[in-house]
Amino acid sequence: MEGKKQVVEEVPGELKLFSDGSVERTPLPIPLVHPIPPSNHTFIDGVATKDVPLNEATGVWARIYLPEKETEEKLPLVIHFHGGGFCVSHVDWRMYYYFYSRLARELQVVVVSVDYRLAPEHRLPAACLDCVAAVEWIRTLAEMKEEKEPWITENVDFRRCFLMGESAGANLAHQTALAYATEESFNPLSLCGCILIHPGFLRNERSKSETETVPKTPFITVEKIDGFLKLALPEGSTKDHPIINPTGPQAQPLHGLKLPKMLVAIADGDLMRDTQMEFCQAMINSGQSVEVIVSENVEHYFHVNEFAIAEDAQVAAQASNLVAAIDRFSKAC
């Protein structure tokens, strides 16, 4: 029928973009993506959560994870950006609640997990702008002016701040670090480190790991990654866009930048492991400080899969190793 909206782009099993600009995301029938409501002032397994608006105009909000403190000292702050190919996922999903409540409890850190705008409704760099704006919100709290959020101001040591993200969120953490590539611009916060878990770094020419890795699950495939990026990148861009290929021909040189120390976590079964390694090598070659941890016999995003961790001793061991590496890195910073 004439005038009926048509599907113009689709990532099978994930979302459809229609001719009128509307988007339909497919509800996934798995518990990992079920939303977990905030507990507010109730501590559950040693962690309380609260959702706070960051920008009423854009609808961006954040979830705060507050652990039951073991001492009266103020705690480090982790500013977290979630994954999802820039197109799907929210910070209240069970998978993120599982891992970041664990991180808050075991490492004794406060986590602010940012729910940024998604593509294709808001193509990149919208998510980057939202992440930087979230840091700016935290800076206003550190300045102790009109903005108030007692869970942060009463519990956070603003001299110990970390950026952190997985998959697409790791790209956003890196871009946010680039936005604050001079020590002065981050004041009065002190950015001690940046933790990139399975970053979504790619290039226009496929890497060997993309072409040869056979995923064990259908959740992360080359076709799905391509579909998300087609909808997320600015019109006319390729995977050599600096957000996706931060060491490629379009990216700014890394030499001379005052980037924080970085921990890059790589899964050896990840389709993107080769380009993640290329990023690490480029950082080292440019004089930046990079530590790499490689998790064995696991895939992209394994650390947020609580069911695989509960059922598979190998996955559980690698998840514990990752948490321990994050702990060591943050304390060393």
Summary of the structure (lengths in Angstrom):
residues: 333
radius of gyration: 19.2
end to end distance: 61.6
largest distance: 66.6
contacts: 1091
relative contact order: 0.13
helix: 34%
strand: 23%
